[in-house]
Amino acid sequence: MAGRLSRAFPSRYTAQMAKPGFNRSAKRKSSRPSGVAGEHRRGKPSVQAVETPVTAPAPEPLPPRQRHAGNRLPQTVSQLLFCEPSVDYALLDSGNGEKLERYGDTTIRRPEGQAMRMPHRPAGEWDAADATFTGDTDEEGPGRWKFADTKREERFPLEVDGLPYWGRFTSFRHTGIFPEQVVHWRSMVDAIGQSKAGEPVRVLNLFGYTGLASLMAARAGAHVTHVDASKKAIGWARENAELAGLTDAPIRWICDDAMKFCQRDVRRGQSYDIILLDPPAYGRGPKGEVWQLFDHLPHMLDAVRALQSDRPLLTILTAYAIRASHLAMHEMMQEVMAGMDGRLESGELVLVHAGSEDVSRHLTTSMYCRFIGSGVSL
């Protein structure tokens, strides 16, 4: 529920908060990533004031790519994965560029660019939301929350599939979880349970954000490497681990640039049975590294291919608000995973409206492509 709030911080891939390899915040709308020097409004400088230009490090040249040998994998395209309403989360309504949600017993109203239709619920239900996001509606633009209860805390306890975590009302309209991702996390837990290896499943969670996928994997018995370029995101994830009673779980919390981490792990000869990656469209790493999804994702996937174990179970790629279709991602994954023992599925993650007379009302949120090992049944 990668990460994908983008997330509670300026940008999942900004200098302040980058997800595994880069901050996840800048994932949805990349035209104006926050956290980049010069973005924040300044007053008029005095005559004596001199601004020192901030220069980003020169981008490292990308290595030439090599074609992967092997046949195309069996495939299913244009598949919709549905996130059904539950006691933990429900999409109550959407329309006019907004969505009305329930997290536990808290109702939240916030912008949603995909909601282009008309809402179904009465305006009074929308106006009665416990928390309403106001201000800049840009995905990564700063804004603020208006609360029905003025004493409401910024941080509040939530739960997903019995796993407690901390939600937060952030200035970037997110709450610490992307609800639609739960379907992937449940698939991951199923794959862990189906592993026939005699040793724990090894999971790599890139752009790990607030750590919910990592915690669910660890709770299921896996050993997890959680990578995010944002110290704030790592801190939030550790708070979630403490709340869930999983501080001693086998999780490595790593604050690093995701691309560099993967390249180093390839050189170290490391391997993983399950790999999750939910990169932003644009972002910056902790040392100013620049991430451009269209330029860098193919190279990262090459590294992901090299990090596959000899018993690969699952590799999941998701993307939000990019000018491409799930079929473009699918074809890229076909290229990278060619010859592997498994199959590919691709499509969209979809939220199902709760309590609607029209049971077909859905809200698409992101696209995905996943590799499923031959020994896994999902």
Backbone torsions as a table, in degrees:
resi	resn	phi	psi	omega
1	MET	NA	NA	NA
2	ALA	NA	171.6	-21.9
3	GLY	-39.2	NA	NA
4	ARG	NA	63.1	169.9
5	LEU	-71.1	148.3	-177.2
6	SER	-101.4	57.6	-42.2
7	ARG	-134.6	-116.6	-178.1
8	ALA	-78.9	1.5	-177.4
9	PHE	-118.4	168.1	-174.2
10	PRO	-43.5	-44.3	178.6
11	SER	-163.8	133.3	-177.9
12	ARG	-57.3	-17.1	-178.9
13	TYR	-132.9	48.5	177.5
14	THR	-109.1	173.3	-179.1
15	ALA	-60.8	-32.0	-179.0
16	GLN	-77.0	-33.9	-172.2
17	MET	-151.6	101.9	-179.7
18	ALA	-114.1	140.3	176.7
19	LYS	-78.5	173.4	-172.8
20	PRO	-32.9	99.3	179.0
21	GLY	99.7	-31.8	178.6
22	PHE	-161.7	162.0	-179.9
23	ASN	-72.4	146.8	-175.9
24	ARG	-86.6	-14.5	-173.7
25	SER	-57.4	-37.5	-173.0
26	ALA	-85.2	21.8	-171.5
27	LYS	-73.8	-41.8	-171.7
28	ARG	-76.5	-56.5	-175.1
29	LYS	-119.2	115.7	-170.0
30	SER	-104.7	4.9	-175.8
31	SER	-69.2	-24.4	-179.3
32	ARG	-143.7	72.9	-177.4
33	PRO	-63.0	137.3	179.6
34	SER	-86.9	164.7	179.5
35	GLY	85.8	-6.6	179.3
36	VAL	-83.7	138.6	-177.8
37	ALA	-54.1	137.2	176.7
38	GLY	91.9	-5.6	-177.5
39	GLU	-77.5	-38.2	-173.6
40	HIS	-73.3	142.5	-176.8
41	ARG	-67.7	137.7	178.3
42	ARG	-122.0	155.4	174.8
43	GLY	-75.3	170.0	179.5
44	LYS	-63.2	130.5	179.1
45	PRO	-71.2	148.7	175.8
46	SER	-73.1	172.4	-178.2
47	VAL	-60.4	-35.7	-176.2
48	GLN	-80.3	-17.8	-173.1
49	ALA	-67.0	137.6	177.3
50	VAL	-129.7	124.9	178.4
51	GLU	-94.0	129.5	178.6
52	THR	-89.7	120.5	-178.3
53	PRO	-63.6	140.9	178.2
54	VAL	-99.8	123.2	-178.9
55	THR	-111.6	133.1	178.2
56	ALA	-80.1	151.6	178.2
57	PRO	-61.4	147.3	178.8
58	ALA	-61.0	133.9	-179.1
59	PRO	-63.5	140.3	178.0
60	GLU	-73.8	140.1	179.5
61	PRO	-63.3	138.4	179.2
62	LEU	-80.5	138.4	-179.5
63	PRO	-69.0	152.8	177.2
64	PRO	-64.8	142.7	-179.8
65	ARG	-87.9	149.8	177.4
66	GLN	-113.1	141.7	179.3
67	ARG	-73.2	134.7	178.9
68	HIS	-86.5	128.7	-178.9
69	ALA	-77.7	149.5	176.2
70	GLY	129.5	163.9	-178.2
71	ASN	-80.1	160.9	172.4
72	ARG	-63.8	149.5	-178.2
73	LEU	-86.4	153.8	169.5
74	PRO	-54.9	146.3	-171.0
75	GLN	-144.6	154.7	169.5
76	THR	-132.3	123.2	-178.3
77	VAL	-116.2	163.1	178.4
78	SER	56.4	40.5	178.7
79	GLN	-96.1	133.5	178.7
80	LEU	-98.2	130.4	174.4
81	LEU	-107.8	122.6	-171.4
82	PHE	-100.5	136.5	171.7
83	CYS	-101.9	107.3	-177.2
84	GLU	-81.8	153.6	175.7
85	PRO	-61.2	146.5	178.9
86	SER	-147.5	179.5	177.3
87	VAL	-67.1	-23.7	-178.8
88	ASP	-80.0	-40.0	-174.3
89	TYR	-153.4	145.1	173.2
90	ALA	-152.3	136.7	169.1
91	LEU	-84.9	111.4	-175.6
92	LEU	-81.7	-39.4	-178.6
93	ASP	-166.0	163.8	175.3
94	SER	-155.1	152.1	178.5
95	GLY	155.7	159.4	179.9
96	ASN	54.2	37.0	176.4
97	GLY	75.2	20.3	178.9
98	GLU	-139.2	165.9	171.6
99	LYS	-137.0	148.3	179.2
100	LEU	-115.2	119.5	-172.9
101	GLU	-126.3	161.6	172.2
102	ARG	-124.6	119.7	173.4
103	TYR	-106.4	107.6	-172.7
104	GLY	63.2	-117.9	176.5
105	ASP	-109.5	14.8	179.9
106	THR	-103.3	126.1	177.7
107	THR	-97.4	137.7	-173.4
108	ILE	-131.7	136.2	176.9
109	ARG	-119.5	125.6	-178.1
110	ARG	-154.4	165.8	-177.1
111	PRO	-65.9	150.2	176.0
112	GLU	-153.8	105.7	-175.6
113	GLY	-62.4	-26.3	-178.0
114	GLN	-76.9	-13.5	-176.1
115	ALA	-85.6	79.7	-174.5
116	MET	-94.4	-8.2	-179.4
117	ARG	-85.8	-169.6	176.4
118	MET	-93.1	143.6	176.3
119	PRO	-68.8	156.7	-179.8
120	HIS	-101.7	-33.0	-175.8
121	ARG	-79.4	153.7	-179.9
122	PRO	-60.7	151.0	-179.2
123	ALA	-58.3	-30.6	-179.9
124	GLY	-61.8	-35.8	177.9
125	GLU	-67.1	-39.7	177.2
126	TRP	-64.8	-44.8	-177.2
127	ASP	-67.8	-20.8	-177.9
128	ALA	-89.4	8.4	-179.4
129	ALA	-58.2	144.1	178.7
130	ASP	-66.1	-33.0	-179.6
131	ALA	-141.4	132.8	-179.9
132	THR	-127.3	127.4	178.6
133	PHE	-84.0	129.2	179.9
134	THR	-127.1	168.9	178.1
135	GLY	100.2	-146.3	-175.5
136	ASP	-63.5	126.8	-179.8
137	THR	-93.6	2.6	173.9
138	ASP	-60.6	140.2	-177.2
139	GLU	-51.3	-41.1	-178.8
140	GLU	-109.3	11.2	-179.3
141	GLY	-79.0	148.8	-179.6
142	PRO	-71.5	146.0	178.8
143	GLY	-154.0	-162.3	-178.9
144	ARG	-151.6	164.9	-179.5
145	TRP	-109.3	141.8	172.6
146	LYS	-110.6	126.9	-174.7
147	PHE	-110.9	139.4	173.9
148	ALA	-65.5	-35.0	175.3
149	ASP	-105.8	108.9	-174.8
150	THR	-66.2	-12.7	179.9
151	LYS	-95.7	7.0	-178.6
152	ARG	-63.0	139.0	179.7
153	GLU	-79.9	152.4	177.1
154	GLU	-65.8	-37.1	-178.9
155	ARG	-103.0	136.9	-179.1
156	PHE	-146.6	144.5	-176.1
157	PRO	-75.6	138.7	176.4
158	LEU	-135.3	-179.6	-178.8
159	GLU	-151.2	147.0	174.0
160	VAL	-139.0	121.1	-178.8
161	ASP	49.5	42.5	178.3
162	GLY	80.4	2.0	179.0
163	LEU	-101.2	113.7	179.2
164	PRO	-75.2	147.2	176.6
165	TYR	-154.3	169.1	179.6
166	TRP	-97.5	123.8	168.5
167	GLY	-90.8	155.7	178.1
168	ARG	-141.8	144.4	171.5
169	PHE	-90.2	102.8	-175.9
170	THR	-97.2	163.2	-179.1
171	SER	-74.1	0.2	178.7
172	PHE	-116.4	25.9	170.5
173	ARG	70.0	3.1	-179.3
174	HIS	-97.3	167.4	-175.4
175	THR	-123.9	1.3	178.5
176	GLY	104.3	0.2	179.5
177	ILE	-150.7	145.6	172.0
178	PHE	-109.0	102.3	-170.5
179	PRO	-53.8	-36.4	-176.5
180	GLU	-64.5	-20.8	-178.7
181	GLN	-70.0	-15.4	-178.0
182	VAL	-57.3	-34.3	-179.7
183	VAL	-63.7	-35.6	176.7
184	HIS	-70.4	-40.4	-179.0
185	TRP	-64.1	-38.3	177.8
186	ARG	-66.9	-37.7	175.5
187	SER	-62.7	-40.3	178.2
188	MET	-61.4	-45.4	179.2
189	VAL	-62.7	-40.7	176.7
190	ASP	-61.1	-43.6	-179.5
191	ALA	-64.1	-39.3	177.7
192	ILE	-61.5	-42.4	-179.9
193	GLY	-67.3	-24.5	-178.7
194	GLN	-89.6	-6.5	-178.5
195	SER	-64.4	133.4	-179.4
196	LYS	-102.7	6.1	179.8
197	ALA	-72.0	153.4	-178.7
198	GLY	-84.0	-2.0	-179.2
199	GLU	-121.7	161.9	-176.7
200	PRO	-59.5	146.0	174.4
201	VAL	-67.4	137.3	179.2
202	ARG	-102.1	123.7	-176.8
203	VAL	-116.9	133.4	173.3
204	LEU	-113.0	117.6	-179.8
205	ASN	-109.5	100.8	179.7
206	LEU	-89.2	141.5	-175.3
207	PHE	59.4	50.4	-168.1
208	GLY	-68.9	-16.8	175.6
209	TYR	55.6	-126.3	-172.7
210	THR	-87.7	7.6	166.2
211	GLY	85.5	7.0	-175.1
212	LEU	-65.8	-40.8	177.2
213	ALA	-63.6	-40.2	179.4
214	SER	-63.0	-41.9	-178.7
215	LEU	-69.1	-39.3	178.3
216	MET	-66.2	-37.1	178.0
217	ALA	-66.9	-43.9	-179.8
218	ALA	-65.3	-39.7	178.2
219	ARG	-61.9	-30.0	179.4
220	ALA	-82.6	-1.8	176.0
221	GLY	107.3	3.0	-178.3
222	ALA	-85.1	159.1	169.4
223	HIS	-97.9	126.9	-167.5
224	VAL	-119.4	138.4	168.4
225	THR	-112.4	114.8	-175.7
226	HIS	-106.9	120.5	-175.9
227	VAL	-120.3	128.8	175.1
228	ASP	-153.0	141.6	-176.8
229	ALA	-84.2	-1.5	-178.3
230	SER	-105.8	124.4	176.1
231	LYS	-64.4	-36.1	179.4
232	LYS	-64.6	-41.0	179.1
233	ALA	-64.9	-42.4	178.2
234	ILE	-61.6	-41.8	178.9
235	GLY	-61.9	-42.9	178.0
236	TRP	-62.9	-42.7	179.9
237	ALA	-61.9	-39.6	178.6
238	ARG	-66.8	-36.9	175.8
239	GLU	-62.5	-39.8	177.9
240	ASN	-64.8	-39.1	178.3
241	ALA	-62.9	-40.2	179.1
242	GLU	-65.8	-44.7	179.8
243	LEU	-61.9	-35.8	-177.9
244	ALA	-83.4	-1.1	-178.3
245	GLY	70.6	29.8	-176.7
246	LEU	-119.3	27.6	-179.4
247	THR	-64.1	-26.5	-179.9
248	ASP	-97.7	8.4	179.4
249	ALA	-67.2	153.9	-178.3
250	PRO	-75.0	73.3	179.3
251	ILE	-124.0	128.4	171.3
252	ARG	-95.6	119.0	178.9
253	TRP	-95.1	113.9	-173.7
254	ILE	-123.4	121.3	175.2
255	CYS	-95.1	106.6	-173.5
256	ASP	-162.7	164.6	172.6
257	ASP	-72.3	126.3	-173.5
258	ALA	-60.9	-43.7	-178.5
259	MET	-62.1	-48.5	-178.9
260	LYS	-63.8	-38.8	178.9
261	PHE	-60.5	-47.5	-179.7
262	CYS	-60.6	-43.9	-179.3
263	GLN	-63.5	-38.9	177.3
264	ARG	-67.2	-40.7	-179.6
265	ASP	-66.0	-31.5	175.0
266	VAL	-63.1	-44.4	179.2
267	ARG	-65.3	-30.8	179.2
268	ARG	-77.9	-9.9	-178.8
269	GLY	77.7	23.0	179.8
270	GLN	-75.8	159.9	177.3
271	SER	-149.6	157.1	-177.3
272	TYR	-139.6	148.9	180.0
273	ASP	-88.2	-29.9	178.1
274	ILE	-132.3	132.0	178.8
275	ILE	-130.0	127.6	176.9
276	LEU	-112.8	134.6	173.2
277	LEU	-144.9	131.0	-177.4
278	ASP	-135.2	70.5	-172.4
279	PRO	-76.3	153.6	174.5
280	PRO	-80.2	169.8	177.0
281	ALA	-72.6	-36.5	-178.5
282	TYR	-148.3	148.2	175.8
283	GLY	-177.5	177.1	178.0
284	ARG	-128.0	143.0	178.4
285	GLY	-84.1	179.7	-175.6
286	PRO	-63.5	-21.7	179.2
287	LYS	-112.7	24.9	178.0
288	GLY	85.8	6.0	178.5
289	GLU	-60.1	140.1	-178.5
290	VAL	-99.8	133.9	175.4
291	TRP	-115.6	124.0	172.5
292	GLN	-122.0	114.4	-171.6
293	LEU	-54.9	-46.6	-175.1
294	PHE	-67.5	-28.2	179.2
295	ASP	-84.9	-39.9	-167.9
296	HIS	-100.3	-25.6	-175.7
297	LEU	-59.8	-43.8	178.9
298	PRO	-57.4	-38.5	179.3
299	HIS	-69.8	-38.0	177.2
300	MET	-65.2	-39.1	178.7
301	LEU	-66.0	-32.5	174.1
302	ASP	-59.8	-42.6	177.9
303	ALA	-66.7	-39.7	178.0
304	VAL	-60.7	-40.8	176.8
305	ARG	-59.8	-42.7	-179.4
306	ALA	-68.7	-22.0	-179.1
307	LEU	-90.6	1.0	178.9
308	GLN	-68.5	137.5	177.1
309	SER	-76.8	178.9	177.6
310	ASP	-81.8	2.6	176.6
311	ARG	-135.3	53.6	-174.2
312	PRO	-60.8	133.9	-179.1
313	LEU	-103.0	-46.3	-171.0
314	LEU	-161.1	135.3	170.9
315	THR	-133.5	121.6	-173.6
316	ILE	-120.4	125.6	175.4
317	LEU	-116.1	128.3	173.7
318	THR	-126.4	155.2	179.4
319	ALA	-149.3	144.7	-179.0
320	TYR	-120.8	144.0	169.3
321	ALA	44.2	54.3	172.8
322	ILE	-118.7	157.3	-178.2
323	ARG	-85.3	65.4	178.0
324	ALA	-157.1	167.4	178.9
325	SER	-107.0	167.7	177.4
326	HIS	-64.1	-25.2	178.8
327	LEU	-67.6	-35.0	176.0
328	ALA	-63.0	-42.9	176.3
329	MET	-64.0	-40.1	-178.8
330	HIS	-60.4	-46.5	-179.0
331	GLU	-66.0	-34.7	176.0
332	MET	-64.7	-42.5	178.3
333	MET	-67.7	-35.5	175.7
334	GLN	-59.3	-42.0	179.4
335	GLU	-63.2	-45.9	-174.2
336	VAL	-75.1	-38.9	-175.3
337	MET	-92.8	11.1	-177.4
338	ALA	-51.6	134.4	175.0
339	GLY	83.3	-5.0	-179.8
340	MET	-77.6	161.8	-175.9
341	ASP	-90.1	88.1	-178.7
342	GLY	172.3	-160.6	-177.5
343	ARG	-141.1	166.5	179.3
344	LEU	-116.7	142.0	171.2
345	GLU	-130.0	142.4	178.4
346	SER	-147.9	156.0	179.7
347	GLY	166.2	-137.8	-177.0
348	GLU	-131.6	150.6	171.8
349	LEU	-91.1	134.0	-170.3
350	VAL	-133.5	134.1	173.3
351	LEU	-93.1	133.7	178.4
352	VAL	-96.3	130.0	179.3
353	HIS	-67.6	141.3	179.3
354	ALA	-91.6	143.3	173.2
355	GLY	59.9	29.4	-178.9
356	SER	-95.4	139.3	175.7
357	GLU	-64.9	-30.5	177.7
358	ASP	-95.8	98.0	-174.1
359	VAL	-67.4	-10.4	-179.1
360	SER	-89.6	3.2	-179.4
361	ARG	-72.1	121.9	-177.9
362	HIS	-135.5	161.3	174.9
363	LEU	-132.3	114.9	177.7
364	THR	-77.1	145.2	-175.8
365	THR	-124.1	-35.6	-175.5
366	SER	-161.5	169.7	176.1
367	MET	-108.9	157.7	-178.5
368	TYR	-148.0	161.2	167.7
369	CYS	-146.4	135.1	-179.1
370	ARG	-137.2	141.8	172.8
371	PHE	-94.8	130.7	-179.8
372	ILE	-120.0	118.9	-179.3
373	GLY	-60.9	155.1	-174.2
374	SER	-63.5	-23.3	-178.3
375	GLY	-90.2	5.7	-176.2
376	VAL	-110.5	131.5	177.0
377	SER	-111.3	114.6	178.8
378	LEU	-122.7	NA	NA
